[in-house]
Amino acid sequence: MTRFIRNSLSTSASFIRIGIVAIAIVGYFAAAPQSASATTFTVNSTLDLPDLNPGDGICNAGVALCTLRAAIT
């Protein structure tokens, strides 16, 4: 009976270690930073206007305007 308890405890400890390692590996890849796109925008306005549609990859703060704020967003 004592041998059975020792074996089950060491087996469960092994599963816990494997689980912790698996969680660490998944967490590492989930938290790895994504590379930013290297898009170049020509800022042609000194106004402080936001982008009309942030995240679409187009700098558009109005009629043919690209402000610094719009280029960043």
N, C-alpha and C positions, 0 to 999 in steps of 0.2 A: 504494500500500500504506500509506503514512504517513497519507494522508487517511482511509482506512478505520479505522485504529487510533484516530485522534483522534475521529472521529465515534462510534465504539463506546464510547470512554471518556466522552465527554460525555453520551451516551445513558444509560449505566449510572449516571453521577453524578446525572442527573435522576431516574431511578427510585429511587435511594437517598434523595434529598431528599423525593420524594413519599411514600415509605414512612415516613420519619421523621415527616413532618407528619401522616400518617394515624394512626400509632401515638400521637402526642401528642394528637390529637383524641379518639381512642377512650379513652385513659388519662384525659383530663380528665373525660369524661362518666362513666366507671366510678368515678372517685374523688370525684365530687361528692356531698356529704352528702345523705342522704335526710331529708326532713322528719319530725319526730316527731309522733305523734298528740297532740292536746290533750285527753286524757281527765282528768276530775276525779274523784278518790277522796276519800271522807271517812274519815279515819283515826280509828278508835274504840277503839284499844287501845294501851297503852304497852308491851306486851310486845315482845320482839325476835324475832319469828317470821318465817320466809320465806314467800313465796307458795307455795301447794300446786301450782299449775300456771303457772309463769312464762311470760309472753308471750301469754296468752290474752285479755288485756284486762279481766280480772276480778280485783279485789283480794280474795283469799280466803286467809287464813292459818289457817283453822280454822272453827269453828262461828260464822258471822256476825262474824268478826273481820277487820279490815283494819288491819294494822300499817304503820308507816312503811316498813319494809324490803319488805313485800309490795307496797305502792303503787309503790315505785321499780322493783321488778323486774317 
